[in-house]
Structure formats: structure tokens, C-alpha cells
Amino acid sequence: MKPLRDLLKHSSIYAIGQILTRLASVLLLPLYTHCLTPADYGVTAILDLTAAILSLMIGGGMVMAITRFHFDNDSDEHHDRLWWTGLTYLFAVSCFILAPMWLGRQWLSDVTLGDNLPNGAWFYTLTMATILVQVIGQIVDAYLRVLKWSGTFVLISLGRLFLNVGLNVWLLVGQKMGVEGLLLGNLAASTLHTAVLMAVFMKTRGRYHFDWTLAQGMLRFSAPIVVTALLAMLMHEADRYFLRIFVNMDEVGVYSLAHKIGFAVNTLCLLPFSSVWYVAIYDIERMPDANKVFGRVFRLFVGGVGVMLLGASLTVHPILPLLTPDAYGNAIDLISVILLGFFMFGLQMQFEVPALLHKKTGLMVPGSVVGVIINVAGNFWLIPKYGSWAAAWVGVVTYVGFSFTTLLMCRRVRKIPYEWTASVVIFVGMCLTYVGLRYGVFPHVGRWAQLGLSVLVCGVWAVAVLARDGLQWWASRKVKKLTDAVTPATNSNGPDPAIEAELETELLAAGS
């Protein structure tokens, strides 16, 4: 089926960009730690958090709104109005929010960075300029994804990555500009990146047209998504604040390392998929058996993401001790629990589909509210007794509540027949595999044996989960070729009997 082939193809291409980006971050870590003091890192962390919150307030949900409304009409005139309206709306909202904050940049710096930082106002000026440029770039990024120009998207993104890395190295090492160098490098790279994207956009779209009715519809669609995103940020971050209150800083450091690694692995697994998933769902919706396809994708999602997270949970045992001191040893098992939580969080991508298809995004908010309540109450109650382990397991329960509340809400709009039996068997089997290897085998074998067993087991699971669908896809390709051959392969007495017999055989094989 074409939508599923597109999902696999474009997810693979997006994954290339994500792998290279993560690799660059790892390779540059020694450079940053050498050129920036811990205090500098604190400043950049606060600026990054501020930028994340402002970006959510400005553009959160609008990208998904434009993507959804794009598929309401296939005409070029509709697409011109839609994309120009989205860009205009975001630019106007950005100016409306950022302008007063820029005027109060010194006060903002004194409150968040401390009144003893002389360059704080300048740092916020660079940060807000970068936010404005990046918000516009996000819309055109979405434009390329909707068109499935994954190759162009990754090529432009990699260009930005290499430019950003080069500028950061030059400004940090050559010019010794510290935090200011990082901010200037990010702003310059983001500006050029957005300029290239806008050139592609303007070349491929028609004349400018703003539609106020469309803008209002997209605003109604995106507003609940913004609320959901802000609550999700609270679900991700609240445990760190409770740990700082109730346990010592050493335990906070170990948990932070485990969470950072888990979050990076989860992002590497899910971001390439999500980059095309939120476009593919509208292609699947047009298929006559859309519900069945969504149910099948759910099983493949559980199996595919499960294999990758199982692999990460296992291979971290032989690899992490080579990269970190013994003091971080407890992070190894914490990573596995954190990855389990992120797996539960990822299920929400599947469960929210009815809300997106039917423009009922308000149904996504209750899941976030339930998740935040579980997270805050659980961390407050359990962290004083069990420390970082409580934070990790509360995260799992939080994401279970978040995802399955979303499922219950969205079933009111549309009941998708998810392949539950196979998915539960896969999930339980992978959990038992991890427990068996971690506690029954790994304590008795060396590092290289652990790594080899991890790879072997994940390979077996990948074949068990994905081989059948792969064979069916290959059989469907052969059926299509034979079907195409039936038309020309005719004579005065009708179609060639040999071809018809072969086609019947292949159809039976594909159906099985």
C-alpha cells in the first residue's frame, strides 16, 4: 500500500538527518565543556527553556493545523491561501508576543538569569531573534514534509547543521565568545536555513493571499494542541524539580544523565516517524479500508519502536560503563525504565489520530491533564521514600495515563480496530526478554557477549515482528506487476491462461 511504503521510505530518510544531528552533538560535547563554564551552561539552559516555551506559545499546534487543513482541498488555490495565511498568522503572533518581551528584556534577564549578568539583555535579544526566524522556518519545514520532499528537507537541514557546527567552533574556539558565540552561531545558521526554505516556498507557491476564515479555523484547531504541549513539557520536567528538593545532587545527576540518554534514544526513534506520520494519516484516511490500515500500523509501531527501545535498553549495559565513571552506574537500569515510559508516551501518536482527522483536538487535552496530575502527585508522594527510582516509575504510570486517556476520549469520535492481541503479545514478550537477559544472563557473561546477545535478540525480534508484513508487501508488488501484464498479454481468445493462473497463485499468496 502506497501510504505505508511512503511512511517507511520517508521515515528512513528523515532518520539520516536525525542520526547525523545526534552524532554531531556527541562529537561536540568535549568542545562545549572545554569552552563553556558550568555557569555558562546554566545560562544557555535557561535561555533554551525560555525559547522552548515561547516557541510553543507562538507556533505550537499551527504546523499541525496547516498540515490538517492542507488535505481539505487538493486545489492549488486552496493551498496558496492556506500556506500564506499560516505564515502571515505566525509572523503577526510572533511580533505581538516577542515585541513587548524585547522591550522588557533587561527585566526578564534580571529575573531569570540574575541581575549580575551584564550581557543578559543582549543574550535575550539574540534568543528572541532566533525564535522569530525558527518559527517561520518550522512552517516551511512542514510544507516540504506535506509534499513528501524528504530528500530536499534533509539536504537543507544538513546544510544548516554543518554551518551551525562550523560557526560554533569558530566563535567558541577562534573568537572565544562563549555564550554569545553560541547564540550568534544559532541565529546566523537559522536565518540562512529559513531564507533557503522561503526561496523554495516562494518558487513553488502562487501569489500571496490571506484568508481570515482559514486563520480562525486553524487557530481553533491549534489552541488545544498548545495546551497539550505545555502540559506535556510539565510531565517531562517536573520530576527533576522534586528530585532537587528531596534527594542529594549526586542522585539528581545520575537521574538526569539517564533521562537525557533515554530522551535522546526516544527522539531518534520517534522523530523520523512522526515527521511523516502526521502527513501520512491523511493519505491513509482516503483509503477504503482506512480503519484496518490504522490498526495494522499500530501493531507495526508497537513492534518496530519496541525493537529499537529493547535494543537500546540492552546495549546500554555493555556500552555506558565505557563512557561514564562508576559513579553513574545506577543510570544503566534507570534508562530501561525511562525508555519504557517513553514507549507508553509514544502510543499517544497512534491514539490521537481520530481527533486530528475529525478536527476535535480538544479531546487531546484531558490526557495531558491526567498525566500532569499523576506525575505531580506521584513524585511528591514517592520520591522522598524511593528517590530516582520513584521518578522513573512514576514517569511510566504518567505516560500510561496520558496515552490511554487520549485513547478513551478519541474513541468517542471514531473506534479504530487496533490489533490489540498481537500488540500485547509483542510488548509482553519484549519485556520478558529484557528481564531474562538483564538478570538471568548478563551477570554471567562478559561485555562483548552482552553486546552480541543484544544484537542477536533484537534481530530475531525484528524478523518475528516485521517479516510477515515485509513478505506480504513483496507479494503485493508481484501481484501488481502481473496485473499490469494481463492487459497487454491478450489474444483473440482472451487473456493468456498462463498469466491468469500465475496471477491467481500470487493473489492467494498475498492474501495469506
Contacts in CASP RR format, 6 or more apart in sequence:
PFRMAT RR
TARGET T0000
AUTHOR 0000-0000-0000
METHOD contacts of the structure
MODEL  1
MKPLRDLLKHSSIYAIGQILTRLASVLLLPLYTHCLTPADYGVTAILDLT
AAILSLMIGGGMVMAITRFHFDNDSDEHHDRLWWTGLTYLFAVSCFILAP
MWLGRQWLSDVTLGDNLPNGAWFYTLTMATILVQVIGQIVDAYLRVLKWS
GTFVLISLGRLFLNVGLNVWLLVGQKMGVEGLLLGNLAASTLHTAVLMAV
FMKTRGRYHFDWTLAQGMLRFSAPIVVTALLAMLMHEADRYFLRIFVNMD
EVGVYSLAHKIGFAVNTLCLLPFSSVWYVAIYDIERMPDANKVFGRVFRL
FVGGVGVMLLGASLTVHPILPLLTPDAYGNAIDLISVILLGFFMFGLQMQ
FEVPALLHKKTGLMVPGSVVGVIINVAGNFWLIPKYGSWAAAWVGVVTYV
GFSFTTLLMCRRVRKIPYEWTASVVIFVGMCLTYVGLRYGVFPHVGRWAQ
LGLSVLVCGVWAVAVLARDGLQWWASRKVKKLTDAVTPATNSNGPDPAIE
AELETELLAAGS
1 287 0 8 1.000
1 293 0 8 1.000
1 476 0 8 1.000
2 283 0 8 1.000
3 280 0 8 1.000
3 283 0 8 1.000
3 284 0 8 1.000
3 287 0 8 1.000
3 293 0 8 1.000
4 293 0 8 1.000
4 297 0 8 1.000
4 473 0 8 1.000
5 473 0 8 1.000
6 148 0 8 1.000
6 276 0 8 1.000
6 280 0 8 1.000
6 283 0 8 1.000
7 273 0 8 1.000
7 276 0 8 1.000
7 277 0 8 1.000
7 280 0 8 1.000
7 297 0 8 1.000
9 150 0 8 1.000
10 145 0 8 1.000
10 148 0 8 1.000
10 150 0 8 1.000
10 275 0 8 1.000
10 276 0 8 1.000
11 272 0 8 1.000
11 273 0 8 1.000
11 275 0 8 1.000
11 276 0 8 1.000
11 277 0 8 1.000
12 272 0 8 1.000
13 150 0 8 1.000
13 151 0 8 1.000
13 154 0 8 1.000
13 272 0 8 1.000
14 150 0 8 1.000
14 153 0 8 1.000
14 154 0 8 1.000
14 271 0 8 1.000
14 272 0 8 1.000
14 275 0 8 1.000
14 276 0 8 1.000
15 268 0 8 1.000
15 272 0 8 1.000
16 154 0 8 1.000
17 154 0 8 1.000
17 157 0 8 1.000
17 158 0 8 1.000
17 161 0 8 1.000
18 267 0 8 1.000
18 268 0 8 1.000
18 271 0 8 1.000
18 272 0 8 1.000
19 268 0 8 1.000
20 158 0 8 1.000
20 161 0 8 1.000
21 157 0 8 1.000
21 161 0 8 1.000
22 264 0 8 1.000
22 267 0 8 1.000
22 268 0 8 1.000
24 161 0 8 1.000
24 165 0 8 1.000
28 165 0 8 1.000
28 168 0 8 1.000
28 169 0 8 1.000
31 168 0 8 1.000
31 169 0 8 1.000
31 172 0 8 1.000
31 173 0 8 1.000
32 41 0 8 1.000
32 172 0 8 1.000
35 172 0 8 1.000
35 173 0 8 1.000
35 176 0 8 1.000
35 178 0 8 1.000
36 44 0 8 1.000
36 172 0 8 1.000
36 178 0 8 1.000
36 179 0 8 1.000
36 182 0 8 1.000
40 178 0 8 1.000
40 179 0 8 1.000
43 113 0 8 1.000
43 117 0 8 1.000
43 123 0 8 1.000
43 179 0 8 1.000
44 179 0 8 1.000
44 182 0 8 1.000
46 112 0 8 1.000
46 113 0 8 1.000
47 113 0 8 1.000
47 123 0 8 1.000
47 124 0 8 1.000
47 127 0 8 1.000
47 179 0 8 1.000
47 183 0 8 1.000
50 112 0 8 1.000
50 124 0 8 1.000
50 127 0 8 1.000
51 127 0 8 1.000
51 130 0 8 1.000
51 131 0 8 1.000
52 233 0 8 1.000
53 230 0 8 1.000
53 233 0 8 1.000
54 97 0 8 1.000
54 98 0 8 1.000
54 101 0 8 1.000
54 128 0 8 1.000
54 131 0 8 1.000
55 131 0 8 1.000
55 134 0 8 1.000
55 135 0 8 1.000
56 226 0 8 1.000
56 229 0 8 1.000
56 230 0 8 1.000
56 233 0 8 1.000
57 97 0 8 1.000
57 226 0 8 1.000
58 90 0 8 1.000
58 93 0 8 1.000
58 94 0 8 1.000
58 97 0 8 1.000
58 98 0 8 1.000
58 131 0 8 1.000
58 135 0 8 1.000
59 90 0 8 1.000
59 93 0 8 1.000
59 135 0 8 1.000
59 138 0 8 1.000
59 222 0 8 1.000
59 226 0 8 1.000
60 222 0 8 1.000
60 225 0 8 1.000
60 226 0 8 1.000
60 229 0 8 1.000
61 221 0 8 1.000
61 222 0 8 1.000
61 225 0 8 1.000
61 226 0 8 1.000
61 229 0 8 1.000
62 86 0 8 1.000
62 89 0 8 1.000
62 90 0 8 1.000
62 139 0 8 1.000
62 218 0 8 1.000
62 222 0 8 1.000
63 138 0 8 1.000
63 139 0 8 1.000
63 141 0 8 1.000
63 142 0 8 1.000
64 221 0 8 1.000
64 222 0 8 1.000
64 225 0 8 1.000
64 278 0 8 1.000
64 356 0 8 1.000
65 217 0 8 1.000
65 218 0 8 1.000
65 219 0 8 1.000
65 221 0 8 1.000
65 222 0 8 1.000
65 225 0 8 1.000
66 82 0 8 1.000
66 83 0 8 1.000
66 86 0 8 1.000
66 139 0 8 1.000
66 142 0 8 1.000
66 218 0 8 1.000
67 142 0 8 1.000
67 145 0 8 1.000
67 146 0 8 1.000
67 278 0 8 1.000
67 279 0 8 1.000
67 282 0 8 1.000
68 221 0 8 1.000
68 282 0 8 1.000
68 356 0 8 1.000
68 359 0 8 1.000
69 82 0 8 1.000
69 214 0 8 1.000
69 217 0 8 1.000
69 218 0 8 1.000
69 221 0 8 1.000
70 79 0 8 1.000
70 82 0 8 1.000
70 83 0 8 1.000
70 146 0 8 1.000
70 282 0 8 1.000
71 282 0 8 1.000
71 285 0 8 1.000
72 78 0 8 1.000
73 79 0 8 1.000
76 206 0 8 1.000
79 205 0 8 1.000
80 205 0 8 1.000
80 206 0 8 1.000
80 207 0 8 1.000
80 209 0 8 1.000
81 209 0 8 1.000
81 210 0 8 1.000
81 211 0 8 1.000
81 214 0 8 1.000
82 211 0 8 1.000
82 214 0 8 1.000
83 139 0 8 1.000
83 143 0 8 1.000
83 201 0 8 1.000
83 205 0 8 1.000
84 205 0 8 1.000
84 208 0 8 1.000
84 209 0 8 1.000
84 210 0 8 1.000
85 209 0 8 1.000
85 210 0 8 1.000
85 211 0 8 1.000
85 214 0 8 1.000
85 215 0 8 1.000
85 218 0 8 1.000
86 139 0 8 1.000
86 214 0 8 1.000
86 215 0 8 1.000
86 218 0 8 1.000
87 136 0 8 1.000
87 139 0 8 1.000
87 140 0 8 1.000
88 210 0 8 1.000
88 215 0 8 1.000
89 215 0 8 1.000
89 218 0 8 1.000
89 219 0 8 1.000
90 135 0 8 1.000
90 136 0 8 1.000
90 139 0 8 1.000
91 136 0 8 1.000
94 131 0 8 1.000
94 132 0 8 1.000
94 135 0 8 1.000
94 136 0 8 1.000
95 132 0 8 1.000
98 128 0 8 1.000
98 131 0 8 1.000
98 132 0 8 1.000
101 108 0 8 1.000
101 124 0 8 1.000
101 128 0 8 1.000
102 124 0 8 1.000
102 125 0 8 1.000
102 128 0 8 1.000
105 120 0 8 1.000
105 121 0 8 1.000
105 124 0 8 1.000
105 125 0 8 1.000
105 128 0 8 1.000
106 120 0 8 1.000
106 121 0 8 1.000
108 124 0 8 1.000
109 115 0 8 1.000
109 117 0 8 1.000
109 120 0 8 1.000
109 121 0 8 1.000
109 123 0 8 1.000
109 124 0 8 1.000
113 120 0 8 1.000
113 123 0 8 1.000
117 123 0 8 1.000
119 179 0 8 1.000
119 180 0 8 1.000
122 180 0 8 1.000
123 179 0 8 1.000
123 180 0 8 1.000
123 183 0 8 1.000
126 180 0 8 1.000
126 183 0 8 1.000
126 184 0 8 1.000
126 186 0 8 1.000
126 187 0 8 1.000
127 183 0 8 1.000
129 187 0 8 1.000
130 183 0 8 1.000
130 186 0 8 1.000
130 187 0 8 1.000
130 190 0 8 1.000
133 187 0 8 1.000
133 190 0 8 1.000
133 191 0 8 1.000
133 194 0 8 1.000
134 190 0 8 1.000
134 194 0 8 1.000
136 194 0 8 1.000
136 198 0 8 1.000
137 190 0 8 1.000
137 193 0 8 1.000
137 194 0 8 1.000
137 197 0 8 1.000
137 198 0 8 1.000
140 194 0 8 1.000
140 197 0 8 1.000
140 198 0 8 1.000
140 200 0 8 1.000
140 201 0 8 1.000
141 153 0 8 1.000
141 197 0 8 1.000
143 197 0 8 1.000
143 201 0 8 1.000
144 150 0 8 1.000
144 152 0 8 1.000
144 153 0 8 1.000
144 156 0 8 1.000
144 197 0 8 1.000
144 200 0 8 1.000
145 153 0 8 1.000
145 275 0 8 1.000
145 276 0 8 1.000
145 278 0 8 1.000
145 279 0 8 1.000
146 279 0 8 1.000
148 276 0 8 1.000
148 279 0 8 1.000
150 275 0 8 1.000
150 276 0 8 1.000
152 200 0 8 1.000
156 193 0 8 1.000
156 196 0 8 1.000
156 197 0 8 1.000
156 200 0 8 1.000
157 193 0 8 1.000
159 193 0 8 1.000
160 189 0 8 1.000
160 190 0 8 1.000
160 192 0 8 1.000
160 193 0 8 1.000
163 188 0 8 1.000
163 189 0 8 1.000
163 192 0 8 1.000
163 193 0 8 1.000
164 185 0 8 1.000
164 186 0 8 1.000
164 189 0 8 1.000
167 184 0 8 1.000
167 185 0 8 1.000
167 188 0 8 1.000
167 189 0 8 1.000
168 181 0 8 1.000
168 182 0 8 1.000
168 185 0 8 1.000
168 186 0 8 1.000
171 177 0 8 1.000
171 178 0 8 1.000
171 180 0 8 1.000
171 181 0 8 1.000
171 182 0 8 1.000
171 184 0 8 1.000
171 185 0 8 1.000
172 178 0 8 1.000
172 181 0 8 1.000
172 182 0 8 1.000
175 181 0 8 1.000
177 184 0 8 1.000
221 359 0 8 1.000
221 361 0 8 1.000
222 361 0 8 1.000
223 361 0 8 1.000
224 361 0 8 1.000
224 362 0 8 1.000
224 364 0 8 1.000
224 365 0 8 1.000
225 361 0 8 1.000
225 364 0 8 1.000
227 365 0 8 1.000
227 368 0 8 1.000
228 361 0 8 1.000
228 364 0 8 1.000
228 365 0 8 1.000
228 367 0 8 1.000
228 368 0 8 1.000
231 365 0 8 1.000
231 368 0 8 1.000
231 369 0 8 1.000
231 371 0 8 1.000
231 372 0 8 1.000
232 368 0 8 1.000
232 402 0 8 1.000
234 372 0 8 1.000
234 375 0 8 1.000
235 368 0 8 1.000
235 371 0 8 1.000
235 372 0 8 1.000
235 375 0 8 1.000
235 395 0 8 1.000
235 398 0 8 1.000
235 399 0 8 1.000
235 402 0 8 1.000
236 263 0 8 1.000
238 372 0 8 1.000
238 375 0 8 1.000
238 376 0 8 1.000
238 379 0 8 1.000
239 255 0 8 1.000
239 259 0 8 1.000
239 375 0 8 1.000
239 379 0 8 1.000
239 383 0 8 1.000
239 391 0 8 1.000
239 394 0 8 1.000
239 395 0 8 1.000
240 252 0 8 1.000
240 255 0 8 1.000
240 256 0 8 1.000
240 259 0 8 1.000
242 379 0 8 1.000
242 380 0 8 1.000
242 383 0 8 1.000
242 391 0 8 1.000
243 251 0 8 1.000
243 252 0 8 1.000
243 255 0 8 1.000
243 383 0 8 1.000
243 387 0 8 1.000
243 388 0 8 1.000
243 391 0 8 1.000
244 252 0 8 1.000
246 383 0 8 1.000
246 384 0 8 1.000
246 387 0 8 1.000
247 383 0 8 1.000
247 387 0 8 1.000
247 388 0 8 1.000
250 327 0 8 1.000
251 387 0 8 1.000
251 388 0 8 1.000
252 388 0 8 1.000
254 327 0 8 1.000
254 328 0 8 1.000
254 329 0 8 1.000
254 330 0 8 1.000
254 331 0 8 1.000
254 334 0 8 1.000
254 388 0 8 1.000
255 331 0 8 1.000
255 334 0 8 1.000
255 388 0 8 1.000
255 391 0 8 1.000
255 392 0 8 1.000
257 324 0 8 1.000
257 328 0 8 1.000
257 331 0 8 1.000
258 330 0 8 1.000
258 331 0 8 1.000
258 332 0 8 1.000
258 334 0 8 1.000
258 335 0 8 1.000
258 338 0 8 1.000
258 388 0 8 1.000
258 392 0 8 1.000
259 334 0 8 1.000
259 338 0 8 1.000
261 316 0 8 1.000
261 320 0 8 1.000
261 331 0 8 1.000
261 335 0 8 1.000
262 312 0 8 1.000
262 335 0 8 1.000
262 338 0 8 1.000
262 339 0 8 1.000
262 342 0 8 1.000
263 338 0 8 1.000
263 342 0 8 1.000
265 308 0 8 1.000
265 309 0 8 1.000
265 312 0 8 1.000
265 339 0 8 1.000
265 342 0 8 1.000
266 309 0 8 1.000
266 339 0 8 1.000
266 342 0 8 1.000
266 345 0 8 1.000
266 346 0 8 1.000
269 305 0 8 1.000
269 308 0 8 1.000
269 309 0 8 1.000
270 305 0 8 1.000
270 346 0 8 1.000
270 349 0 8 1.000
273 301 0 8 1.000
273 305 0 8 1.000
273 349 0 8 1.000
274 349 0 8 1.000
277 349 0 8 1.000
278 356 0 8 1.000
281 294 0 8 1.000
281 353 0 8 1.000
281 356 0 8 1.000
281 357 0 8 1.000
282 357 0 8 1.000
284 290 0 8 1.000
284 293 0 8 1.000
284 294 0 8 1.000
284 297 0 8 1.000
285 357 0 8 1.000
287 293 0 8 1.000
291 414 0 8 1.000
291 416 0 8 1.000
291 417 0 8 1.000
292 417 0 8 1.000
294 350 0 8 1.000
294 353 0 8 1.000
294 416 0 8 1.000
294 418 0 8 1.000
295 416 0 8 1.000
295 417 0 8 1.000
295 418 0 8 1.000
295 419 0 8 1.000
296 419 0 8 1.000
296 469 0 8 1.000
297 350 0 8 1.000
298 350 0 8 1.000
298 416 0 8 1.000
298 418 0 8 1.000
298 419 0 8 1.000
298 423 0 8 1.000
299 418 0 8 1.000
299 419 0 8 1.000
299 422 0 8 1.000
299 423 0 8 1.000
299 426 0 8 1.000
300 465 0 8 1.000
300 466 0 8 1.000
300 469 0 8 1.000
301 349 0 8 1.000
301 350 0 8 1.000
302 347 0 8 1.000
302 423 0 8 1.000
302 426 0 8 1.000
302 427 0 8 1.000
303 423 0 8 1.000
303 426 0 8 1.000
303 430 0 8 1.000
303 461 0 8 1.000
303 465 0 8 1.000
303 466 0 8 1.000
304 462 0 8 1.000
304 465 0 8 1.000
304 466 0 8 1.000
305 343 0 8 1.000
305 346 0 8 1.000
306 343 0 8 1.000
306 426 0 8 1.000
306 427 0 8 1.000
306 430 0 8 1.000
307 430 0 8 1.000
307 458 0 8 1.000
307 459 0 8 1.000
307 461 0 8 1.000
307 462 0 8 1.000
307 465 0 8 1.000
309 339 0 8 1.000
309 340 0 8 1.000
309 342 0 8 1.000
309 343 0 8 1.000
310 430 0 8 1.000
310 433 0 8 1.000
310 434 0 8 1.000
310 457 0 8 1.000
310 458 0 8 1.000
310 461 0 8 1.000
311 454 0 8 1.000
311 457 0 8 1.000
311 458 0 8 1.000
312 335 0 8 1.000
312 339 0 8 1.000
313 335 0 8 1.000
313 336 0 8 1.000
313 339 0 8 1.000
313 340 0 8 1.000
313 434 0 8 1.000
314 434 0 8 1.000
314 437 0 8 1.000
314 438 0 8 1.000
314 450 0 8 1.000
314 453 0 8 1.000
314 454 0 8 1.000
314 457 0 8 1.000
314 458 0 8 1.000
315 451 0 8 1.000
315 454 0 8 1.000
315 455 0 8 1.000
316 332 0 8 1.000
316 335 0 8 1.000
316 336 0 8 1.000
317 332 0 8 1.000
317 438 0 8 1.000
317 442 0 8 1.000
317 450 0 8 1.000
317 454 0 8 1.000
318 446 0 8 1.000
318 447 0 8 1.000
318 448 0 8 1.000
318 450 0 8 1.000
318 451 0 8 1.000
318 454 0 8 1.000
319 451 0 8 1.000
320 328 0 8 1.000
320 329 0 8 1.000
320 331 0 8 1.000
320 332 0 8 1.000
320 335 0 8 1.000
321 329 0 8 1.000
321 332 0 8 1.000
321 447 0 8 1.000
324 331 0 8 1.000
330 388 0 8 1.000
333 438 0 8 1.000
334 388 0 8 1.000
334 389 0 8 1.000
334 392 0 8 1.000
336 434 0 8 1.000
336 438 0 8 1.000
337 389 0 8 1.000
337 392 0 8 1.000
337 393 0 8 1.000
337 396 0 8 1.000
338 392 0 8 1.000
338 395 0 8 1.000
340 396 0 8 1.000
340 431 0 8 1.000
341 395 0 8 1.000
341 396 0 8 1.000
341 398 0 8 1.000
341 399 0 8 1.000
341 400 0 8 1.000
342 399 0 8 1.000
344 396 0 8 1.000
344 399 0 8 1.000
344 400 0 8 1.000
344 402 0 8 1.000
344 403 0 8 1.000
345 399 0 8 1.000
345 402 0 8 1.000
345 403 0 8 1.000
346 399 0 8 1.000
346 403 0 8 1.000
347 403 0 8 1.000
347 404 0 8 1.000
347 407 0 8 1.000
348 399 0 8 1.000
348 402 0 8 1.000
348 403 0 8 1.000
348 406 0 8 1.000
350 418 0 8 1.000
351 403 0 8 1.000
351 404 0 8 1.000
351 406 0 8 1.000
351 407 0 8 1.000
351 410 0 8 1.000
352 363 0 8 1.000
352 364 0 8 1.000
352 406 0 8 1.000
352 410 0 8 1.000
353 410 0 8 1.000
353 416 0 8 1.000
354 360 0 8 1.000
354 363 0 8 1.000
354 410 0 8 1.000
354 411 0 8 1.000
354 413 0 8 1.000
354 414 0 8 1.000
354 416 0 8 1.000
355 361 0 8 1.000
355 362 0 8 1.000
355 363 0 8 1.000
355 364 0 8 1.000
355 406 0 8 1.000
355 409 0 8 1.000
355 410 0 8 1.000
355 413 0 8 1.000
357 414 0 8 1.000
358 413 0 8 1.000
358 414 0 8 1.000
360 410 0 8 1.000
360 413 0 8 1.000
363 406 0 8 1.000
363 409 0 8 1.000
363 410 0 8 1.000
363 412 0 8 1.000
363 413 0 8 1.000
364 406 0 8 1.000
364 409 0 8 1.000
364 410 0 8 1.000
366 405 0 8 1.000
366 406 0 8 1.000
366 409 0 8 1.000
367 401 0 8 1.000
367 402 0 8 1.000
367 403 0 8 1.000
367 405 0 8 1.000
367 406 0 8 1.000
367 409 0 8 1.000
368 402 0 8 1.000
370 401 0 8 1.000
370 402 0 8 1.000
370 405 0 8 1.000
371 398 0 8 1.000
371 399 0 8 1.000
371 401 0 8 1.000
371 402 0 8 1.000
371 405 0 8 1.000
374 394 0 8 1.000
374 397 0 8 1.000
374 398 0 8 1.000
374 401 0 8 1.000
374 402 0 8 1.000
375 394 0 8 1.000
375 395 0 8 1.000
375 398 0 8 1.000
378 390 0 8 1.000
378 394 0 8 1.000
378 397 0 8 1.000
379 390 0 8 1.000
379 391 0 8 1.000
379 394 0 8 1.000
382 390 0 8 1.000
382 393 0 8 1.000
382 394 0 8 1.000
383 390 0 8 1.000
383 391 0 8 1.000
383 394 0 8 1.000
426 465 0 8 1.000
430 461 0 8 1.000
433 457 0 8 1.000
433 461 0 8 1.000
437 453 0 8 1.000
437 454 0 8 1.000
437 457 0 8 1.000
441 450 0 8 1.000
441 453 0 8 1.000
442 450 0 8 1.000
445 453 0 8 1.000
472 510 0 8 1.000
472 511 0 8 1.000
475 506 0 8 1.000
475 509 0 8 1.000
475 510 0 8 1.000
475 511 0 8 1.000
476 510 0 8 1.000
478 506 0 8 1.000
478 510 0 8 1.000
479 503 0 8 1.000
479 506 0 8 1.000
479 507 0 8 1.000
479 510 0 8 1.000
482 499 0 8 1.000
482 502 0 8 1.000
482 503 0 8 1.000
482 506 0 8 1.000
483 503 0 8 1.000
485 499 0 8 1.000
486 495 0 8 1.000
486 496 0 8 1.000
486 499 0 8 1.000
486 500 0 8 1.000
486 503 0 8 1.000
489 495 0 8 1.000
489 496 0 8 1.000
489 499 0 8 1.000
490 496 0 8 1.000
END
